[in-house]
Amino acid sequence: MESDLLPPQARANQVGRTDIEQRLRAMHADGVLSHGWIIAGPNGAGKATLAYRLARGLLDPEALVGGDDFEVSESARIFHLVAANAQPDLFVAERLWDEKKSKYQSEITVETIRKLISFMNRTASGGGYRVAIVDCADDMNRNAANALLKVLEEPPAKTILLLLSAAPGRLVATIRSRCRRLELPPLADAEIETLLIAEGCAVDEAQTLAPFARGRPGYALTLAAGEGVEAIKLTQRFLKSVASNGDIAPYIAGLTGKAGEARWGIFKEAIIDTLSDAARSAATGSPGSLFPNVSPAALVSAWEETATLMSRGEGLNLDRGQLIYAIAYDLRASIASRAA
């Protein structure tokens, strides 16, 4: 797919969340829309895309296209303002860029949340809602989380706070108790394929990527816009080579160098997910074609040991080629020692 990946604030469409938007539109129409929401789901589930869709519709209800969701025309003024981060009644709290270290800060600080509170207490420029998005709430440090409680305990009128979280169970209990929760379930592979094809992805590539997206539309788009297809093909060939005791040297070249940097993270996640799926399938009596004669216990062991090895290897800054050989060696040893 030859296109740049649109950021959530500039993305008009979303797949598979119509039922959620319909419930929220009904609450809004009835005047019972809660002031605090936790939008929960794994990374790439579409949390930010949903949050910005809600923000556009709440900030400018007249721009809504339909009667039951939060679709706004891309030609609408509110769409362009939000996409340009120039809507005065929208505040986004996120990790800030550290100029000295040339990277993003590791957490959302209390100073950022204090700015959010000040924003929420101002009068809306348009006389309507003020919307704040915390992307993501998991990044707040303890002081920031405690400060946020103030605006949740006594929310100003006509304010909506949207907290995006991949691990809502780790949020402060008092924050969870003061917010409604929107869970974004995984989408079907067919829905992911349809989305990718609509975004310009070739059919065969969409079919390759969809299962590895694991129901996450945002992650699927990230895969399609980058090295996802090649990384997944490398993963599949690598695991087949491991299972058949073949030569893995050809795959190391594809995972090193400039292109390899973009593929490495996808490769790691795809291996862990493949082993997890294989263990689950074997446990339910439906072994896959990759490791058909391997016991569930062996696959669980391979999954755990591979995840540990990857984490330790990167922590010790091991040469990537050596790490890949070590992964292959341990996988073969774990599988061979406990074959069914």
NORNOR-V338886 format. One record per residue. N is the residue number from 0. RES is the residue in one small letter. OMEGA is omega as a letter, one per 40 degrees, with the letter a starting at -180 (* if undefined). Layout:
# NORNOR-V338886
{{N:RES:OMEGA} {N:RES:OMEGA}}
This chain:
# NORNOR-V338886
{{0:m:a} {1:e:i} {2:s:i} {3:d:a} {4:l:a} {5:l:i} {6:p:a} {7:p:a} {8:q:i} {9:a:a} {10:r:a} {11:a:a} {12:n:i} {13:q:a} {14:v:i} {15:g:a} {16:r:a} {17:t:a} {18:d:i} {19:i:a} {20:e:i} {21:q:i} {22:r:a} {23:l:i} {24:r:i} {25:a:i} {26:m:i} {27:h:a} {28:a:a} {29:d:i} {30:g:a} {31:v:i} {32:l:a} {33:s:a} {34:h:a} {35:g:a} {36:w:i} {37:i:i} {38:i:a} {39:a:i} {40:g:a} {41:p:i} {42:n:a} {43:g:a} {44:a:a} {45:g:a} {46:k:a} {47:a:i} {48:t:i} {49:l:a} {50:a:a} {51:y:i} {52:r:i} {53:l:a} {54:a:a} {55:r:a} {56:g:i} {57:l:a} {58:l:i} {59:d:a} {60:p:a} {61:e:i} {62:a:a} {63:l:a} {64:v:a} {65:g:a} {66:g:a} {67:d:i} {68:d:a} {69:f:i} {70:e:i} {71:v:i} {72:s:i} {73:e:i} {74:s:a} {75:a:a} {76:r:a} {77:i:i} {78:f:a} {79:h:i} {80:l:i} {81:v:i} {82:a:a} {83:a:a} {84:n:a} {85:a:i} {86:q:a} {87:p:a} {88:d:i} {89:l:i} {90:f:i} {91:v:i} {92:a:a} {93:e:i} {94:r:a} {95:l:i} {96:w:i} {97:d:a} {98:e:a} {99:k:a} {100:k:a} {101:s:i} {102:k:i} {103:y:i} {104:q:a} {105:s:a} {106:e:i} {107:i:a} {108:t:i} {109:v:i} {110:e:i} {111:t:a} {112:i:i} {113:r:i} {114:k:i} {115:l:a} {116:i:i} {117:s:i} {118:f:a} {119:m:a} {120:n:i} {121:r:i} {122:t:i} {123:a:a} {124:s:a} {125:g:i} {126:g:a} {127:g:a} {128:y:i} {129:r:a} {130:v:i} {131:a:i} {132:i:i} {133:v:a} {134:d:e} {135:c:a} {136:a:i} {137:d:a} {138:d:a} {139:m:i} {140:n:a} {141:r:a} {142:n:i} {143:a:i} {144:a:i} {145:n:i} {146:a:a} {147:l:i} {148:l:a} {149:k:a} {150:v:i} {151:l:a} {152:e:i} {153:e:a} {154:p:i} {155:p:a} {156:a:i} {157:k:i} {158:t:i} {159:i:i} {160:l:a} {161:l:a} {162:l:i} {163:l:a} {164:s:i} {165:a:a} {166:a:a} {167:p:i} {168:g:a} {169:r:i} {170:l:i} {171:v:a} {172:a:a} {173:t:i} {174:i:i} {175:r:a} {176:s:a} {177:r:a} {178:c:i} {179:r:a} {180:r:i} {181:l:a} {182:e:i} {183:l:a} {184:p:i} {185:p:i} {186:l:i} {187:a:i} {188:d:a} {189:a:i} {190:e:i} {191:i:i} {192:e:a} {193:t:i} {194:l:a} {195:l:i} {196:i:i} {197:a:i} {198:e:i} {199:g:i} {200:c:i} {201:a:a} {202:v:a} {203:d:i} {204:e:i} {205:a:i} {206:q:i} {207:t:a} {208:l:a} {209:a:a} {210:p:a} {211:f:i} {212:a:i} {213:r:i} {214:g:a} {215:r:a} {216:p:a} {217:g:i} {218:y:i} {219:a:i} {220:l:i} {221:t:i} {222:l:a} {223:a:a} {224:a:a} {225:g:a} {226:e:a} {227:g:a} {228:v:a} {229:e:i} {230:a:a} {231:i:i} {232:k:i} {233:l:i} {234:t:a} {235:q:i} {236:r:i} {237:f:a} {238:l:i} {239:k:i} {240:s:i} {241:v:a} {242:a:a} {243:s:a} {244:n:i} {245:g:a} {246:d:a} {247:i:a} {248:a:a} {249:p:a} {250:y:i} {251:i:i} {252:a:a} {253:g:a} {254:l:i} {255:t:a} {256:g:a} {257:k:i} {258:a:a} {259:g:i} {260:e:a} {261:a:a} {262:r:a} {263:w:a} {264:g:i} {265:i:i} {266:f:a} {267:k:a} {268:e:a} {269:a:i} {270:i:a} {271:i:i} {272:d:a} {273:t:i} {274:l:i} {275:s:i} {276:d:a} {277:a:i} {278:a:a} {279:r:i} {280:s:i} {281:a:a} {282:a:a} {283:t:i} {284:g:i} {285:s:a} {286:p:i} {287:g:a} {288:s:a} {289:l:i} {290:f:a} {291:p:a} {292:n:a} {293:v:a} {294:s:i} {295:p:a} {296:a:a} {297:a:a} {298:l:i} {299:v:i} {300:s:i} {301:a:i} {302:w:a} {303:e:a} {304:e:i} {305:t:i} {306:a:i} {307:t:a} {308:l:i} {309:m:a} {310:s:a} {311:r:a} {312:g:i} {313:e:i} {314:g:i} {315:l:i} {316:n:i} {317:l:i} {318:d:a} {319:r:i} {320:g:i} {321:q:a} {322:l:i} {323:i:i} {324:y:i} {325:a:i} {326:i:a} {327:a:a} {328:y:a} {329:d:i} {330:l:a} {331:r:a} {332:a:a} {333:s:a} {334:i:a} {335:a:a} {336:s:a} {337:r:i} {338:a:a} {339:a:*}}
